Amino acid sequence: MPFYVSPEQQMLDRAEFARKGIARGRSVAVLKSGPGIVFVAENHSSTLHKVSEIYDHIGFAAVGRYHEFESLRIAGIRHADMRGYSYDRADVTARSLAGAYSQLLGAAFASSVDKPFEVELIVAEVAAQAEEDVLYRISYDGVINDERSFSVIGGDAERLANHIEGAYAATMPLADTVRLAAGSLSASAPLGAHQLEVALLERSTDRRRRFRRLDRTLVEELLHG
């Protein structure tokens, strides 16, 4: 006789499964700041990135299973390129991208066949004015949260968010923002530049592509300068 599981219990089980996978990932913090939007991730690898560029002024951060969020990153780039080619580059927005990710993650979570994604995402868009910057956090079940100042994802997200909130200011310079995020990522010893992945969506630049990955020498200077 088949074992019956109620739909409610199935959803609870799938949510727990996804959360456990995400909790195993090291956290990422994304913060609005004076010079732009700052991404800081605990990442001991120099080649497997958790923070990436999606389009001219849009960045992406993720935690969870690497092969899953890497496939989502590539899908996001294709979505953005197709939209920019079919319409206009200005029509490629973090909002449209977050909506596309929400549909993908939500459909997988609700499926009775596929397993849910074990990932959590942040999509960020830098604007000419700081008050127009946007941050969207997309959960494993497709739920989108519009974050006002900063967002944290990963296994220790609640502790990190509380730590950042106590010292955060939207006008913080780059060095202070990096130090705050890096200090929050570890509950014990401070993290060094070789343990961090740091990037910036620059506000004031002549380059069309605003995303800039900071090398470890510069990160070291920001942490200790």
N, C-alpha and C positions, 0 to 999 in steps of 0.2 A: 504494500500500500504506500503510495507517495506521501511524503511528509509535507504537511501544509504549513506554510509560513505566510502570515498576513502581509499585505502590502506595506503597512506601517513598519513592521519589523524588518522587512527587506530594505526599506529606505534607511532605517537606523543602522543596520548592519553595513550597508554600503558607505554611509557617512563615516562610521567608525573605521572601516577599512581605509578610506582615503585619508582621514586625519592621521592615522598611524604612519602611513607612508610619508606624509608631509612632515610630521614631527621628527623624523629621522634626519631631515635636511638641515644644514646650517642656515642661519637666518640671513635676511637681506633687509636693509633699511633704505628707504628712498625719501629724501627730504627736499622741500622747497627752500631756496636760500637766495641771498642777494644776487650772486652771479649766475644763477640758474637752478636746475634740479640736480641734486647730488645722489648718486647711487653708491652704497657701501655694502659689500658682502663679505662674509667670512668665507674664503675660498683658498685652499692651499694649492690648487692647480693653476698653472699659468696658461693652460690651453683649453680647459673645459670651462667655458664662461657661463656665469649665472646672470650676467648683465650684458645687454647688447643693444645695438641700434636696430630699429625697425624701418624708419623713414627719416626724412630730412630733420625733423624737429621732434621725433617720437622715439622714446626709449622703452626697453623691456627688461623686466627682472623676474626671476622665477626661483622657486624652491621645489624640492620633491624629486621624482625620478628623472634623471638627466635625459634619457632618450625620449621621454614623453614631452618635456618642456622644450627640448630642442626641435622636435617635430612641430610643435605649436609655434615656435619662433619662426621657423621657415614658412609655415602656413601664413603667419602674419605678414611677413615680407611680401609674399606672393599676393596676398589680399591688397596690401597697400600699393604695390606696383601696378596691379591691374586697375585699381580705382583711380590712381593718378594718371595712368595712360588713357583710360576710357573717358575721364571727365577732366579734372584739373588737379595739379599737385596740391592746391589749397583745399581740395575736397577730402584729402586724406587726413583724418583727425583721430585723436586717441579715443574719442567717443565711438566712432564707427568701428574701430578696431576692437575696443572692449566689448562692443555688442556682438561682433563676430565670434570672439573667444567665448563669450557667455553662451551663445547658441551651441558651440561645439562641446563645451564642458557640460552644459545642462542636458544635452541629448544623451551623452555617454552615461551621465549619472542616472538618468531616468530609464535607461535601457534595461531590459530583462536579459539581454544576451551579452553585451559588452561589459567589461569591468569599468568602474569609474576611473577618471584620471587621478593620479596621486600627485597633484601639483597645485600650487597657488601662484598667481601671476600678479604683476603690477605693470600697468601701461601708463606712461607719463608723457606729457606734451608741454614743452616750454614755449612761452609766448613773449612778445616784446615787453609787456608789463607783467610784473610779478603776480599781481592779483588775478591775472588771467591764466596762469599756469594750472594744469589739471593733472590729477592723480586718480587712477582707478585701480582698485584691488578686485580681482576676480577669483572667487573661491572655487574649489573642486566641483561644486554643484551648479556652477554658472551664475551664482549671485554676484552682482556688481555693487561695490561700495565706492562712493565718490568721497575721497579723502581730502580734507581741507588743507592740512599743512604738511603732514608726513604719513608714511605708511610702512608697516613692518610685517613681514611674512616669515614663516618658518616655525620650528618647534617651540621656540621660546619667545614668541611674538608679544605676548601680553606683558611679560617682564620688561622687554626692551621698550615697548611703547610707553610704559609708565616711567622708565628711566629717562627717555628722551623728552617726554612732555614736561618734566620738571625743570629742564634747562633750555628748551628750544625757543628760538626767536626767528621769525621769518626773515629778518634782515641780517642774519649772521653771515660773516664772510666765509669763504670756502674752507680755510684752515680750521676754524672753529666748528663748522658743520661736520667735517671729516672726523675731527677729534671726538666730538660728541657721539657720533654714530659708532665709531670704532670702539670707544670706551663702553658703549652699551652692549656690543655684540658678545662680550665675554664677561661672565659673572665672576671669574677668578682673575687670572693674570691678563694684563693688557695685551692686545694683539699687535704684532709687528707688521710692517709693510709687506713682508713676504707671505703673510697669512690673509691678506686683504685683496679684494678686487674693487677698484674705485673708478667711477666714471662720472662725467659731467655733461649735461645738456646745457650748452652755453647760451646765455641770453644775448650778450653783446659780442657778436662776431660777424664778419663779412662773409663767412663761409655758409653756403646753403645747408650743408650737413652740420648740425649743431652738436652731434654726439662726439665726445672726446674721451678716450680711455686714458687714465693717468698712469704713467709708468711708476715702478716701485721706488725709484729715486725721488721723484716728486712727492709721492705719498709719504715717504720717510721724512722729507722736509716739512710737509704739512703737519705731520704728527708731532714733530719735535722742534719745529721752528719757532 
